[in-house]
Amino acid sequence: MQPDDQMPAAPTGLTVNATTGGLILDWSDNSDSDLAGYWVYRTTTANSEVSTDNAVTINSSLLTEST
């Protein structure tokens, strides 16, 4: 087996919808057969740095965030 040295395609078609309880992020499905998931970086403080400490890994193209 050869190592995978190809980056997955960047997500496209991102939409963000505000709800009374948070946000809904949705984007087009990725067709890469070996995609393990997406890292979504987030913060609750404006102008703050984001890091993997704040990241969530999801394996779908839809994320609902509560506030």
Sequence and secondary structure as in RCSB ss.txt:
>XXXX:A:sequence
MQPDDQMPAAPTGLTVNATTGGLILDWSDNSDSDLAGYWVYRTTTANSEVSTDNAVTINSSLLTEST
>XXXX:A:secstr
            S EEEEETTEEEEE      TT   EEE   SSTT    GGG EEESSSEEEEE 
